[in-house]
Amino acid sequence: MPKKMGSKEHIEAIKKYVVQTYEPLPIVYSRGEGVWIWDPEGKRYMEMLSCYSTMGLGHPAHPEVLRAFVRQAKKVGISSGAFYNEQLGPFAKELAEFCGMKKVLPMNTGAEAVERAIKIARKWAYTVKGVPKDKAEIITCENNFHGRTVTVISFSSSPKYKEYFGPLTPGFVIIPFGDLAALEKAINKNTAAFLVEPIQGEGGVVVPPEGYLRKAKELCQKHNVLFIADEVQTGLGRCGKRFAYEYEDAKPDILILGKFLGGGLAKVSAAVCSEKTADVLKYPEDGSTFSAQPESLAAARVALKILVRDKLAEHAFEVGNYFMKRLRDIKNPLIKEVRGRGLLVAVEFRPEAGGARQFTERLMEEGIACKETHQHVIRFAPPLIITKEEIDWALERIERVLAKC
Ligand SMILES: Cc1ncc(COP(=O)(O)O)c(C=O)c1O
C-alpha cells in the first residue's frame, strides 16, 4: 500500500478487504471539527448525518468526553461482571434519573440493547403475566429498524435484511406502523410487549399520526402488555426533547438507548427499565464482556451532562423547526414532503424524481455529507451543536440543489 493514502486508495482498499455490506458515498472521513469533516485531500464537508445520531456533539469526540474517557482509561481496565467498577454505579444512577426510570442494563450496541429488551419482555410474560412457556409474542411494526442480529432481523419487514438468514426467530407479529386498530387486533393473551420506534429513523423518518404513541401505550396498559420504545436513534435530544416519546407523554416500560449515549466516542447502549421491568432478569441470565467498560461509561456520563447543561434538546427543537420551515419553503413539485422532529429531518421526493441518491451525490459536491434512506428520502441529522448560521450555510446549498432537480 502507498505510504500516504488518498481517498481513492482508501476506497479501493476498503472495497478489496472489507466485506461490502454498505454502499457509502465516496467521502473518506479523515479529520473533523464540530460540524465539519475533511477528507485526506483537505476537501471540507458539513456533517449532516452524525453517524445516524451518534455524533450529536460533533467531531471529533467532544473534548470533555475525551478527557473523561482518557482519564478513566489510564486508571484501570475492564472489571467484567465478576467484579464491580467505580463508573457503573454513578452511570446507572445518572442515566436512570435522567430517564425517570428505575434500573439500567448496560450494553454496547443498539441491537444488543434491543435483544435485552426482548429477553426482559419474554421473561416478564412467563414469570409475571403467566404466558405459557415459549408462547410469548412481541408485536412490532412494518418498516421498522432495530438492528442486524438474527433475532432482530426476524421481525424486520424488509426482505433484503433477512432473506438468506433463516431459520429466523419466531414469536414476533408485524403490524402496520401508526395503526391503532391493528395493534388492538394483534394483542392476545400471549402478547408480552409492543416494540416501537417513536419515529422510524431508518424507515425514512416516518412520524406517526398524532396521538398514536399515547394511545398505543394506553392499549398496552389496558391489556397488560409492555410498551417498549426504541429510542436508539431518536433519543437523547435528537428530536428536540430528551426523548421522542415525550411529544405524547408515552413513557415506556423499557426504553432502549444507544448511539449518542457513548458521547460520539464509546460504544454504550442500554435497556432502561421501569419499576415493572427492573428486576426481571437475574444472574446468570445475561451479560456481556464489554458492557460496563469504565472509560465508556465515563464518556457516557459526560455526554449526558453536556446534553443537559448545554440545553441541546431545546436547541435541536429550535434550529430543527427553523431548518424544516426553510426546507418546506423550497418550491419544487418533485418534493413530496418535508417532515421530522428536532434535528431528525427528511425530505421525501416523488417517484418521478428518480430516487434520492442523485441529490445526495450533488449535495456531496456542494460540501454536504448526507445520505439517502430508502429510495426516495434524504435524511438530515446534523450534530445537535449546529448553529443557525451553519444551518443557513447548508440551506443555501440544499436550496440550490433541490430547487433545480
Ligand atoms: C432505532 C434503532 N434501533 C437499533 C439500532 C441498531 O443499533 P446498532 O447499529 O448500534 O446495533 C438502530 C441503528 O440504526 C436504530 O436506528
The ligand as an SDF file (V2000), in Angstrom:
LIG
                    3D

 16 16  0  0  0  0  0  0  0  0999 V2000
  -33.9470    2.5660   16.1520 C   0  0  0  0  0  0  0  0  0  0  0  0
  -32.7020    1.7630   16.0840 C   0  0  0  0  0  0  0  0  0  0  0  0
  -32.5780    0.6960   16.8770 N   0  0  0  0  0  0  0  0  0  0  0  0
  -31.4690   -0.0670   16.8660 C   0  0  0  0  0  0  0  0  0  0  0  0
  -30.4250    0.2310   16.0170 C   0  0  0  0  0  0  0  0  0  0  0  0
  -29.2130   -0.6540   15.9980 C   0  0  0  0  0  0  0  0  0  0  0  0
  -28.1390   -0.0360   16.5850 O   0  0  0  0  0  0  0  0  0  0  0  0
  -26.6470   -0.6170   16.3600 P   0  0  0  0  0  0  0  0  0  0  0  0
  -26.2930   -0.3380   14.9390 O   0  0  0  0  0  0  0  0  0  0  0  0
  -25.8050    0.1290   17.3400 O   0  0  0  0  0  0  0  0  0  0  0  0
  -26.7230   -2.0760   16.6540 O   0  0  0  0  0  0  0  0  0  0  0  0
  -30.5120    1.3460   15.1760 C   0  0  0  0  0  0  0  0  0  0  0  0
  -29.4070    1.6810   14.2550 C   0  0  0  0  0  0  0  0  0  0  0  0
  -29.5090    2.4900   13.3810 O   0  0  0  0  0  0  0  0  0  0  0  0
  -31.6780    2.1310   15.1980 C   0  0  0  0  0  0  0  0  0  0  0  0
  -31.8240    3.1880   14.4110 O   0  0  0  0  0  0  0  0  0  0  0  0
  1  2  1  0
  2  3  1  0
  2 15  2  0
  3  4  2  0
  4  5  1  0
  5  6  1  0
  5 12  2  0
  6  7  1  0
  7  8  1  0
  8  9  2  0
  8 10  1  0
  8 11  1  0
 12 13  1  0
 12 15  1  0
 13 14  2  0
 15 16  1  0
M  END
$$$$
